[in-house]
Amino acid sequence: MTEKPADNDQTPAETIDAVPAAVSSTGSSAPATGTDPLPPETRTSGWLGPTALVLALAAVVLSGWAWYSSNVSGRLELGRELGRAEGINRELERLVDNQQDMADSLAALRGQAEDDRRTLEATLAATSRSQAALDTLEAQQSANRKQVQQELAILAASVEDTRRQMGTVQDDWVLEEVAQLLLLANQRLALVGDVVLASRALALADDRLQSLAGPQLLKVRRALKAEQAALAQLPKVDVDGLALTLAALIEQVGELPLKGDEDRPAWQVPADAAALTAAPETSPDAAGNDNSLAQVGRKVLDDLSDLVRVRRVDQTRVPKLTDAQRFLAYENLRLHLLSAQFVLLRRQPVLFKENLRQARQWLARYFEPVNVTGDYDASLVALQNQPLVVTLPDISGSLVLLQAEIQRREAAQ
């Protein structure tokens, strides 16, 4: 802002105009001649003029300085105020923009809060419905549990009544089970000769009878113990091992040599090649036609000697078998061994030994008597000498006693 000058201050123009007037008034009062002395008032007015002039100039300078200061400082101050106002305006605009952004963010937050509120309300509603359904389900389960407990109590009472009524029937079932075990042991021992299975069946029957009481059952158990001891004293026959040995021998049949396979002529180097190798090198010119004729004659004689071969044979040899005969020889031996394996599993010792005897005869008739065949025949002899006949004991006494006890109980009921 600019400051107005005071009303009592003179302008520079008024001060300059006052200086000539003072000078003119001073000059008009001076005498015409320069030699006359001036009175004291005149001398005093003479130094007042320059002083006034200096004062006027000072006043002009001061007034110019005041004017400059007032105008320039006011402009500068105005510029500063305008800059400050512009800065304030920019800050105000920035604050307005920030306020707008904050308003937008606040609106977004309000919208998100509203969405969250709706979601929370929906979740709470679903939770309330789930809680209600859970309460209903718990009530239904409680009712079902009570009903099941009542039914179980009724069923337990019925089972208890049935158990009391079936006390004797259960013992009868155990006795029937033991009877079936004893019958199985007798059948396996009599029909197949399976001592192992018969012993296991007797042991199971004895274990089942331990849960029952009665003097008649003690007799049955005493007979069972005697029968188990009789089966334990029987010699062990490794039928499975013998069957596996026969299976291994059957697999080795194809490796045995047939008669005639070992009787092959020794192939020799051709006579012409041997002659060419042994003959020394001679020049055709030196040998002449005599050497050529000798070589031709020697070759003819060698060819004639190859046509006829004379050998000494001490015994009659079996001619070499054809492919069909070789197949039949091998398969017939396999058939005898398979039959022996089958009757071994059926516990028929007579047929087992007969099949091994026929296999040995076939082996000696059609196979070459070499070390391999001898070892094979020794294996068959070892199998043939295995003891398979075992006198089986009678284990039907316990079964007879048990059947008599079952009949007695049925008659008592």
C-alpha positions in Angstrom: 0.0 0.0 0.0 1.2 3.6 -0.8 1.4 6.3 1.8 0.1 9.8 0.9 2.4 12.8 1.7 1.5 15.1 4.5 -0.5 18.3 3.7 2.0 20.6 5.4 5.0 19.4 3.2 5.9 21.5 0.2 6.4 20.1 -3.2 9.7 20.5 -5.0 8.2 22.9 -7.5 7.0 25.4 -4.9 10.4 25.4 -3.2 12.3 26.1 -6.5 9.8 29.0 -7.3 10.5 30.6 -3.9 14.3 30.8 -4.4 14.3 33.4 -7.3 11.9 35.6 -5.5 14.1 35.8 -2.5 17.1 36.5 -4.8 15.3 39.2 -6.7 14.2 41.0 -3.6 17.7 40.9 -2.2 19.2 42.3 -5.4 16.8 45.1 -5.7 17.6 46.4 -2.2 21.4 46.5 -2.9 23.0 49.9 -3.7 24.0 50.8 -7.2 27.6 51.1 -6.4 29.8 48.4 -5.0 31.9 50.5 -2.8 29.4 51.7 -0.3 29.4 49.7 2.9 26.2 47.7 3.7 24.3 48.2 6.8 24.0 45.2 9.3 20.5 44.2 8.1 21.8 44.1 4.5 24.7 41.8 5.5 22.4 39.5 7.4 20.0 39.1 4.5 23.0 38.3 2.2 23.8 34.9 3.9 20.1 34.0 4.2 19.7 33.5 0.5 22.2 30.7 0.1 21.0 29.1 3.2 17.5 29.2 1.9 18.7 27.8 -1.4 20.5 24.9 0.4 17.4 24.3 2.5 15.3 24.4 -0.6 17.5 21.8 -2.4 17.5 19.7 0.8 13.8 19.9 0.8 13.6 18.9 -2.8 15.9 15.9 -2.2 14.0 14.9 0.8 10.7 15.2 -0.9 12.0 13.2 -3.9 13.3 10.6 -1.5 10.0 10.5 0.2 8.2 10.2 -3.1 10.5 7.5 -4.3 10.3 5.6 -1.0 6.6 5.9 -0.9 6.0 4.8 -4.5 8.7 2.1 -4.9 8.3 0.7 -1.3 4.6 0.6 -1.9 5.0 -1.3 -5.1 7.4 -3.7 -3.6 5.1 -4.2 -0.7 2.2 -4.6 -3.1 4.2 -7.3 -5.0 5.0 -9.1 -1.8 1.4 -9.0 -0.8 0.3 -10.2 -4.2 2.8 -13.1 -4.0 1.7 -13.9 -0.5 -1.9 -13.7 -1.7 -1.1 -16.0 -4.6 0.6 -18.5 -2.3 -2.3 -18.4 0.0 -4.6 -18.9 -3.0 -2.6 -21.9 -4.1 -2.5 -23.3 -0.6 -6.2 -22.8 -0.4 -6.7 -24.6 -3.7 -4.5 -27.5 -2.5 -6.5 -27.6 0.7 -9.7 -27.6 -1.3 -8.3 -30.5 -3.5 -7.2 -32.4 -0.4 -10.6 -31.8 1.1 -12.2 -33.1 -2.1 -10.0 -36.2 -2.0 -10.8 -36.7 1.6 -14.5 -36.3 0.8 -14.1 -39.0 -2.0 -12.2 -41.3 0.4 -14.7 -40.8 3.1 -17.5 -41.6 0.6 -15.7 -44.7 -0.5 -15.1 -45.7 3.1 -18.8 -45.1 3.8 -19.8 -47.3 0.9 -17.4 -50.0 2.0 -18.7 -49.7 5.5 -22.2 -50.0 4.2 -21.3 -53.1 2.2 -19.5 -54.6 5.2 -22.5 -53.9 7.3 -24.8 -55.6 4.8 -22.5 -58.6 4.6 -22.2 -58.8 8.4 -26.0 -58.6 8.7 -26.4 -61.4 6.1 -23.7 -63.5 8.0 -25.4 -62.9 11.3 -28.8 -63.9 9.7 -27.2 -67.1 8.3 -25.6 -67.8 11.6 -28.9 -67.3 13.3 -30.6 -69.7 10.9 -27.7 -72.2 11.3 -27.9 -72.0 15.1 -31.7 -72.5 14.9 -31.2 -75.5 12.6 -28.4 -76.8 15.0 -30.7 -76.5 18.0 -33.4 -78.3 16.1 -31.0 -81.1 15.1 -29.7 -81.4 18.6 -33.2 -81.7 19.9 -34.0 -84.4 17.3 -30.7 -86.2 18.1 -31.5 -86.2 21.8 -35.0 -87.6 21.1 -33.5 -90.3 18.8 -30.8 -91.1 21.4 -33.5 -91.6 24.0 -35.5 -93.8 21.7 -32.4 -95.9 20.8 -31.5 -96.3 24.4 -35.0 -97.6 25.1 -34.8 -100.0 22.2 -31.3 -101.2 23.3 -32.7 -101.8 26.8 -35.6 -103.8 25.4 -33.2 -105.7 23.1 -30.8 -106.4 26.0 -33.6 -107.8 28.0 -34.7 -110.0 25.1 -31.1 -111.3 24.5 -30.8 -112.1 28.2 -34.0 -114.0 28.2 -32.9 -115.8 25.0 -29.5 -116.6 26.5 -31.1 -118.2 29.5 -33.4 -120.2 27.3 -30.5 -121.3 25.0 -28.0 -122.3 27.7 -28.2 -126.0 26.8 -28.6 -125.3 23.1 -25.2 -123.6 22.9 -23.6 -126.7 24.5 -25.3 -128.8 21.9 -23.8 -126.6 19.1 -20.3 -127.0 20.5 -20.8 -130.7 20.6 -22.0 -130.8 17.0 -18.9 -128.7 16.0 -16.6 -131.1 17.8 -18.3 -134.0 16.1 -17.7 -132.5 12.7 -14.0 -132.0 13.5 -13.6 -135.6 14.6 -15.4 -136.8 11.5 -13.1 -134.7 9.3 -10.0 -136.1 11.0 -11.2 -139.7 10.5 -12.0 -139.1 6.8 -8.7 -137.4 6.0 -6.7 -140.1 7.7 -8.6 -143.0 6.2 -9.0 -141.7 2.6 -5.9 -139.6 2.0 -3.6 -140.6 4.9 -3.2 -136.9 5.9 -1.7 -137.3 9.4 -1.0 -133.6 9.8 -4.6 -132.4 9.1 -6.0 -135.2 11.3 -3.8 -134.2 14.2 -4.9 -130.5 13.8 -8.5 -131.5 13.7 -8.2 -133.5 16.9 -6.4 -130.6 18.7 -9.1 -128.2 17.7 -11.8 -130.6 19.0 -10.0 -130.9 22.3 -9.8 -127.1 22.6 -13.5 -126.7 22.0 -14.3 -129.4 24.6 -12.4 -127.5 27.3 -15.3 -125.0 27.6 -17.8 -127.7 28.5 -18.1 -129.8 31.7 -19.4 -133.3 32.4 -18.1 -136.8 33.2 -19.0 -138.1 29.7 -17.0 -135.4 28.0 -14.0 -136.3 30.1 -14.1 -139.7 28.6 -14.2 -138.2 25.1 -11.2 -136.0 25.9 -9.2 -139.0 27.3 -9.8 -140.9 24.0 -8.8 -137.7 22.1 -5.5 -137.5 24.0 -4.7 -141.2 23.3 -5.5 -140.7 19.5 -3.2 -137.6 19.4 -0.4 -139.6 21.0 -0.9 -142.4 18.4 -0.7 -140.0 15.5 2.4 -138.3 17.0 4.3 -141.6 17.1 3.8 -142.3 13.3 7.0 -141.9 11.2 7.2 -138.7 9.2 6.8 -139.1 5.4 7.9 -136.0 3.5 5.4 -136.4 0.6 5.8 -132.8 -0.4 9.6 -133.1 -0.7 9.3 -136.3 -2.7 6.8 -134.6 -5.1 9.2 -131.6 -5.5 12.1 -134.0 -6.2 10.0 -135.7 -8.9 9.2 -132.3 -10.4 12.9 -131.4 -10.6 13.6 -134.8 -12.3 10.8 -134.1 -14.9 12.4 -130.8 -15.7 15.8 -132.5 -16.4 14.4 -135.1 -18.9 15.3 -133.0 -21.9 19.0 -132.8 -21.0 19.5 -136.6 -21.1 21.3 -137.9 -24.2 19.5 -140.6 -26.3 21.3 -143.7 -27.6 22.9 -143.0 -30.9 23.5 -139.3 -30.2 27.1 -140.0 -29.0 28.0 -142.2 -32.0 29.0 -139.7 -34.7 31.8 -140.1 -37.2 34.9 -138.0 -36.8 35.0 -135.5 -39.5 38.4 -135.3 -41.2 40.2 -132.8 -43.4 39.5 -133.4 -47.1 42.2 -135.4 -48.7 42.9 -132.9 -51.6 43.3 -130.1 -49.1 45.7 -132.2 -47.0 47.7 -133.1 -50.1 47.9 -129.5 -51.2 49.1 -128.5 -47.7 51.7 -131.2 -47.3 53.0 -131.2 -50.9 56.2 -129.1 -51.4 56.2 -126.4 -53.9 57.6 -127.4 -57.2 58.0 -125.5 -60.4 55.8 -126.6 -63.2 58.7 -126.6 -65.6 60.8 -128.9 -63.3 58.0 -131.4 -62.5 56.6 -131.8 -65.9 53.7 -134.0 -66.9 54.7 -136.9 -64.6 53.9 -134.9 -61.4 50.5 -133.9 -62.7 49.5 -137.5 -63.5 50.7 -138.6 -60.0 48.5 -136.0 -58.3 45.5 -136.9 -60.3 45.9 -140.6 -59.5 46.4 -139.9 -55.8 43.2 -137.8 -55.7 41.2 -140.6 -57.4 42.5 -143.1 -54.8 41.6 -140.8 -51.9 38.0 -140.4 -53.2 37.6 -144.1 -53.6 38.8 -144.7 -50.0 36.2 -142.2 -48.7 33.4 -144.2 -50.4 33.9 -147.3 -48.3 34.8 -147.2 -44.5 35.4 -150.3 -42.5 35.1 -150.2 -38.7 35.2 -152.9 -36.0 32.1 -152.9 -33.7 32.1 -155.2 -30.6 28.4 -154.9 -30.0 25.2 -154.0 -31.9 24.5 -150.3 -31.7 21.0 -148.8 -31.7 20.5 -146.7 -34.8 20.1 -143.0 -34.4 16.5 -142.1 -33.7 14.4 -139.8 -35.9 12.9 -136.6 -34.5 9.5 -138.2 -33.9 11.1 -141.2 -32.1 13.2 -138.8 -30.0 10.0 -136.9 -29.0 8.3 -140.1 -28.0 11.2 -141.3 -26.0 11.4 -138.1 -23.9 7.6 -137.7 -23.5 7.2 -141.4 -22.4 9.8 -140.9 -19.6 8.1 -137.7 -18.5 4.7 -139.6 -18.5 6.0 -142.3 -16.2 7.4 -139.7 -13.8 4.2 -137.6 -13.8 2.2 -140.7 -13.0 4.5 -141.5 -10.1 4.0 -138.0 -8.8 0.3 -138.3 -9.1 0.0 -141.6 -7.2 2.4 -140.3 -4.6 0.0 -137.4 -3.8 -2.8 -139.9 -3.6 -0.8 -142.0 -1.1 -0.6 -145.2 -3.3 2.8 -146.6 -2.7 2.4 -149.7 -4.9 1.6 -147.7 -8.0 4.3 -145.2 -7.1 7.0 -147.8 -7.1 5.7 -149.4 -10.3 5.8 -146.1 -12.2 9.4 -145.5 -11.1 10.4 -149.1 -12.2 8.9 -148.5 -15.7 10.7 -145.2 -15.9 14.0 -146.8 -15.0 13.5 -149.5 -17.7 12.7 -146.9 -20.3 15.8 -144.9 -19.3 18.0 -148.0 -19.7 16.5 -148.9 -23.1 16.6 -145.6 -25.0 19.1 -143.3 -23.3 22.9 -143.3 -23.5 24.6 -145.0 -20.5 26.8 -142.0 -19.5 27.5 -140.3 -16.2 24.4 -138.0 -16.5 22.1 -140.9 -17.1 23.7 -142.9 -14.3 23.1 -140.1 -11.8 19.5 -139.7 -13.0 18.9 -143.4 -12.5 20.4 -143.2 -9.0 17.9 -140.5 -8.1 15.1 -142.7 -9.3 16.4 -145.6 -7.2 16.5 -143.3 -4.1 12.9 -142.3 -4.6 11.9 -145.9 -5.2 13.4 -147.0 -1.8 11.5 -144.3 0.2 9.1 -145.9 2.8 5.6 -144.8 2.0 3.6 -147.6 3.7 2.5 -146.5 7.2 0.1 -148.4 9.4 -2.5 -145.8 10.4 -4.1 -146.0 13.9 -7.8 -146.1 14.5 -9.0 -142.6 15.8 -12.8 -143.3 15.7 -13.1 -144.1 19.4 -13.5 -140.4 20.5 -16.1 -139.9 17.7 -18.2 -142.8 18.9 -18.1 -141.6 22.5 -19.1 -138.1 21.5 -22.0 -139.3 19.3 -23.3 -141.3 22.2 -23.2 -138.2 24.5 -25.1 -136.2 21.9 -27.8 -138.8 21.6 -28.1 -139.0 25.4 -28.6 -135.2 25.7 -31.2 -135.2 22.9 -33.1 -138.0 24.6 -32.9 -136.1 27.9 -34.4 -133.0 26.4 
